[in-house]
Amino acid sequence: MSGAGAQPGDLLRLGALEAQVMDVLWDHGPATIREVIDHLSSEPAYTTIATVLTNLDRKHLVTITRQNHSTRYSARMSRHEHAAQLMEQVLQTSRDRAASILQFVDSMPENDLDLLRDYLKRRDRGNPS
């Protein structure tokens, strides 16, 4: 996934344990390694989570704050921002961005289409929130 042969698009992709750790940070906010472990359903080794957090830092997905003898990790972006960046990466790999967007929209359920239509109407009126 990461390492010497990693591609720029690999940086936002998460392995299973990376995703679980990011979910802890997104759901509970900044945490120490021990606090992350306490929120996981399994009990991985302390060094395993330390390595995962180091990898997430290398991917620019976490911020490390050292204070006294404590190190806390926090998500650099929200879950929604991460998902949006993943979608952007996928579109960048498409040979036909417009076709990919249209295919995606055509596959969306009606309630998602309604959400998109409402958002675009508000945005056109200058009030996207």
N, C-alpha and C positions, 0 to 999 in steps of 0.2 A: 504494500500500500504506500508507505513512504520509504525514504531512503534514497540512495544514489540515483536510482532509476525512476524516481517519482516524477510524474507529470504535473503541471500546474493544476489541472482539473482534479487531480487526486487529493488536493489539499482539503477540500470541503467534504469529501466522502468520509464516512465514519465506519469503522469496524464495529462489530456488535458491542464489545466492551466500551469502546469510545462513545458510542451512542448512549449507553446506559449511564456513563459518567456525565456526559453533557446533559442528559435528562435530569440528573440530580442537581447540577448547577442551575439549570433553567427553572426547575421546580422549587428549589430551596435556597437559591442564592449562593453567595460566596461560601466556600467550605474548605476545611483542612482535609488532608488525605484520610485521616481517621473518620471524619464526618461523612465523607463520600462513601467510604466502606460501610458505615453504619446505615446508610440509606439504600444500599444495594440489596437485592434479594439473596444473592450469594455472598460468600465471604472470601473474596480474593485476597491474596497476600498483599501486604502493605507495599512491597516493592513493585508488584504488578500495577497497582493503581498509580504509584509514583511514576512508573514508566509511561503509563497511558497519559497521565497529565503532562509529562514532558513532551510526548508526541503531539498532544493537543496544543501545547504552547508553540511547538515548531510549526504547526499548521495555522498559527495565529488565531486560534479559537478560544484560548483562555488567557487571562491576565494573571500574573503572579504578583502577590503583595506579601512582602516579608516585613513582619513587625515583631520586635523583640525576638523570642524564640519560636514564633509561630509563622507558618507559611499558609496563606489562603489563596485559593484559586477561584476565579470568577469567569463567567462566560463573557467574551468580548462582544457578542452580538446576541440578539434574541433568537429564539427558535424560529420565529417567522422570517427574520432577516436571513438566517441560515438557509431555510427552505427556498427563499427567493433567489439567493445566490446559487444554490444548486440548480434551480431551474434555468438561470441565466447561463451557467456552465454547459448545461445540456443543449441549450439553443445555440451556443457558440460552436458546438461540435457538429451541428447540422449543416449539411451542404445547402439546404434551402430553408432558411429561418422562417419565412412567411408560411411555407407549406407545413412546417412543424407546428407553428403556433395555431394555424387553422385546424390541423388534425387534432391537436390537443383540445381546442375549444369544441370541436365537433364531438369529442368523446366525453365531454363534461356532463354530469347530470343536470337536470333542469333547475334544481335549486341553486347550484353553483352558477349557472348561466344567469339566473335572476339576480344573484349577488353581484356578478360582474356588470350586468346592465345597470343596476342601481348605482353602483360605484361610478361607472362612466358618466351617467347622467349628472351625479353630484359634482364630479370633477369638471365636467363641461360648464357647470354653473359656477365654478370657482370654489366649491366647498366639498373637497374630497373626504373629509373625516366623517 
